Amino acid sequence: MTRDQPDDIKPGDIYEDCAFHPVLCTSVDGDELEGISLIDASMPRACSIGHCGVIKLSVQDALAARTNWPTYLARRQAEFDAE
């Protein structure tokens, strides 16, 4: 289960972007987060803190996503659609 972490996201943290990718944060500039996908290394991945619904992830969540990306993606999309 992906857990919403209450702390602010800062460089070095892992967050889930609006495409459900676990992302290693490399930069925070006001409302914008930038980072590198831990799924396919795409970059820069950028999201708005206030508009994209990003959540901070644990290392365990990122590993679960990386281990079985199609299953993780389907689960997160279903959770999002149910909200």
DRENDO-1510 file (C-alpha; in Angstrom, 1 decimal, always signed):
<recs>
REC; n; res; u; v; w
REC; 1; MET; +0.0; +0.0; +0.0 .
REC; 2; THR; +1.4; +3.4; -0.9 .
REC; 3; ARG; +1.5; +5.6; +2.1 .
REC; 4; ASP; +1.1; +9.3; +2.1 .
REC; 5; GLN; +4.0; +10.8; +4.1 .
REC; 6; PRO; +3.2; +14.1; +5.7 .
REC; 7; ASP; +6.6; +15.7; +5.5 .
REC; 8; ASP; +7.7; +18.3; +3.0 .
REC; 9; ILE; +9.5; +16.9; -0.1 .
REC; 10; LYS; +13.1; +17.9; -0.5 .
REC; 11; PRO; +16.0; +16.9; -2.7 .
REC; 12; GLY; +17.0; +13.3; -2.0 .
REC; 13; ASP; +13.4; +12.3; -1.1 .
REC; 14; ILE; +11.3; +10.0; -3.2 .
REC; 15; TYR; +7.8; +11.1; -4.3 .
REC; 16; GLU; +5.1; +9.8; -6.6 .
REC; 17; ASP; +4.4; +12.1; -9.5 .
REC; 18; CYS; +1.1; +12.7; -11.3 .
REC; 19; ALA; +1.9; +9.8; -13.7 .
REC; 20; PHE; +2.4; +7.5; -10.6 .
REC; 21; HIS; +6.2; +7.2; -11.2 .
REC; 22; PRO; +8.3; +7.0; -8.1 .
REC; 23; VAL; +10.7; +9.9; -8.6 .
REC; 24; LEU; +14.0; +10.8; -6.9 .
REC; 25; CYS; +13.6; +14.6; -6.1 .
REC; 26; THR; +16.6; +16.6; -7.4 .
REC; 27; SER; +15.2; +20.1; -7.1 .
REC; 28; VAL; +12.4; +22.1; -5.4 .
REC; 29; ASP; +11.7; +25.6; -6.6 .
REC; 30; GLY; +8.7; +27.1; -4.9 .
REC; 31; ASP; +5.7; +24.9; -6.0 .
REC; 32; GLU; +7.6; +22.9; -8.5 .
REC; 33; LEU; +9.3; +19.5; -7.9 .
REC; 34; GLU; +11.8; +18.1; -10.4 .
REC; 35; GLY; +13.4; +14.7; -10.4 .
REC; 36; ILE; +14.4; +11.5; -12.1 .
REC; 37; SER; +12.0; +8.5; -12.5 .
REC; 38; LEU; +13.1; +5.4; -10.7 .
REC; 39; ILE; +11.1; +3.3; -13.2 .
REC; 40; ASP; +12.7; +4.4; -16.5 .
REC; 41; ALA; +15.2; +7.1; -15.6 .
REC; 42; SER; +13.2; +9.7; -17.6 .
REC; 43; MET; +14.0; +13.3; -16.6 .
REC; 44; PRO; +13.3; +15.9; -15.9 .
REC; 45; ARG; +10.0; +14.9; -14.3 .
REC; 46; ALA; +8.3; +18.0; -13.0 .
REC; 47; CYS; +5.1; +18.4; -10.9 .
REC; 48; SER; +3.4; +21.1; -9.0 .
REC; 49; ILE; +3.2; +20.4; -5.3 .
REC; 50; GLY; -0.2; +22.2; -5.1 .
REC; 51; HIS; -1.8; +20.9; -8.3 .
REC; 52; CYS; -0.5; +17.4; -9.1 .
REC; 53; GLY; -1.3; +15.6; -5.9 .
REC; 54; VAL; +2.2; +14.3; -5.4 .
REC; 55; ILE; +2.9; +12.2; -2.3 .
REC; 56; LYS; +6.1; +11.3; -0.6 .
REC; 57; LEU; +7.0; +7.6; -0.8 .
REC; 58; SER; +8.9; +5.3; +1.3 .
REC; 59; VAL; +11.9; +3.3; -0.1 .
REC; 60; GLN; +9.7; +0.2; +0.3 .
REC; 61; ASP; +7.0; +1.8; -1.9 .
REC; 62; ALA; +9.5; +2.7; -4.6 .
REC; 63; LEU; +11.0; -0.8; -4.5 .
REC; 64; ALA; +7.5; -2.3; -4.9 .
REC; 65; ALA; +6.8; -0.1; -7.9 .
REC; 66; ARG; +10.2; -1.0; -9.5 .
REC; 67; THR; +9.7; -4.7; -8.9 .
REC; 68; ASN; +6.4; -4.9; -10.6 .
REC; 69; TRP; +5.6; -1.7; -12.4 .
REC; 70; PRO; +2.5; -2.8; -14.4 .
REC; 71; THR; +0.8; -4.1; -11.2 .
REC; 72; TYR; +1.8; -1.0; -9.2 .
REC; 73; LEU; +0.6; +1.3; -11.9 .
REC; 74; ALA; -2.8; -0.5; -12.3 .
REC; 75; ARG; -3.3; -0.4; -8.5 .
REC; 76; ARG; -2.5; +3.3; -8.2 .
REC; 77; GLN; -4.7; +4.2; -11.1 .
REC; 78; ALA; -7.6; +2.2; -9.6 .
REC; 79; GLU; -7.1; +3.9; -6.2 .
REC; 80; PHE; -7.0; +7.3; -7.9 .
REC; 81; ASP; -10.2; +6.6; -9.9 .
REC; 82; ALA; -11.9; +5.5; -6.7 .
REC; 83; GLU; -11.2; +8.8; -5.0 .
</recs>
